[in-house]
């Protein structure tokens, strides 16, 4: 599955698709101003995911939202922004949170 993507590196926007680069150029300022962490959408033909951590990246794929997010993580790893260990820690935390009572999750988030 080939994903179209664009990401912010310093002040520049780089990527493999003019559409993805144009999309990121158009919404970058708004995403930064509103401190958006994640923005996703799906149409009949494709899905898109914008993640702002550890760097802002937009990915467009033919498939569902979960595929777009997975491709974004894969691309971030390939670009060297995310180490495999970091992802494993995040997945372990997500699994723990799923089994915790909501009060415990809120307490952790407040820290």
C-alpha positions as CSV (number, residue, x, y, z in Angstrom):
1,X,0.0,0.0,0.0
2,X,1.6,3.2,-1.1
3,X,0.7,6.2,1.0
4,X,0.8,9.8,-0.1
5,X,2.4,11.9,2.6
6,X,3.9,15.2,3.7
7,X,5.6,16.2,6.9
8,X,7.1,19.3,8.4
9,X,10.9,19.4,8.8
10,X,12.0,22.7,10.4
11,X,10.2,25.3,8.3
12,X,10.0,23.2,5.2
13,X,7.2,20.8,4.2
14,X,8.5,17.7,2.5
15,X,6.8,14.7,1.1
16,X,6.1,12.3,-1.8
17,X,2.9,13.9,-3.1
18,X,2.0,17.4,-4.2
19,X,-1.6,16.9,-2.9
20,X,-0.3,16.0,0.6
21,X,2.2,18.9,0.6
22,X,-0.6,21.3,-0.5
23,X,-2.9,20.0,2.2
24,X,-0.4,20.4,4.9
25,X,0.6,23.9,3.7
26,X,-3.1,24.9,3.8
27,X,-3.8,23.7,7.3
28,X,-0.4,23.9,9.1
29,X,-0.9,27.3,10.7
30,X,-4.4,26.4,11.9
31,X,-3.2,23.1,13.4
32,X,-0.4,24.8,15.2
33,X,-2.6,27.6,16.5
34,X,-5.3,25.3,17.8
35,X,-2.7,22.8,19.0
36,X,-4.5,19.9,17.2
37,X,-2.8,16.6,18.0
38,X,-4.7,14.4,15.6
39,X,-7.2,15.0,12.7
40,X,-8.6,12.1,10.7
41,X,-11.2,11.8,7.9
42,X,-12.6,9.1,5.6
43,X,-14.3,9.3,2.2
44,X,-15.6,6.5,-0.1
45,X,-12.2,6.5,-1.9
46,X,-9.6,7.3,0.7
47,X,-8.7,8.2,4.3
48,X,-6.4,10.8,5.7
49,X,-4.6,11.2,9.0
50,X,-2.8,14.2,10.4
51,X,-0.6,13.7,13.5
52,X,1.3,16.6,15.1
53,X,3.6,14.6,17.3
54,X,6.6,14.1,17.1
55,X,6.5,16.1,13.9
56,X,3.5,17.2,11.9
57,X,2.6,14.6,9.2
58,X,-0.3,14.1,6.9
59,X,-0.9,10.7,5.2
60,X,-3.5,9.9,2.6
61,X,-4.2,6.2,1.7
62,X,-6.8,4.1,-0.1
63,X,-8.3,2.3,2.9
64,X,-9.7,3.1,6.3
65,X,-8.5,5.6,9.0
66,X,-6.6,2.9,11.0
67,X,-4.5,2.2,7.9
68,X,-3.8,5.9,7.4
69,X,-2.6,6.2,11.1
70,X,-0.5,3.0,10.8
71,X,1.1,4.3,7.6
72,X,1.9,7.6,9.4
73,X,3.6,5.7,12.2
74,X,5.5,3.6,9.7
75,X,6.7,6.7,7.8
76,X,7.7,8.5,11.0
77,X,9.7,5.4,12.0
78,X,11.4,5.2,8.5
79,X,12.2,8.9,8.7
80,X,13.8,8.4,12.1
81,X,11.4,10.4,14.2
82,X,10.1,7.4,16.1
83,X,12.1,4.5,17.4
84,X,10.5,1.1,17.5
85,X,11.0,1.0,21.3
86,X,9.0,4.2,21.6
87,X,6.1,2.7,19.8
88,X,6.2,-0.5,21.8
89,X,6.0,1.6,25.0
90,X,3.1,3.5,23.7
91,X,1.2,0.4,22.8
92,X,1.9,-1.1,26.2
93,X,0.5,2.0,27.9
94,X,-2.6,1.9,25.6
95,X,-3.2,-1.7,26.6
96,X,-2.9,-0.8,30.3
97,X,-5.3,2.2,30.0
98,X,-7.9,0.0,28.3
99,X,-8.1,-2.2,31.4
100,X,-8.0,0.6,34.0
101,X,-11.0,2.2,35.6
102,X,-11.7,5.7,34.2
103,X,-10.8,7.3,37.5
104,X,-7.3,5.9,37.3
105,X,-6.9,7.0,33.7
106,X,-7.9,10.6,34.7
107,X,-5.5,10.6,37.6
108,X,-2.6,9.5,35.3
109,X,-3.5,12.1,32.7
110,X,-3.5,14.9,35.3
111,X,0.1,14.0,36.1
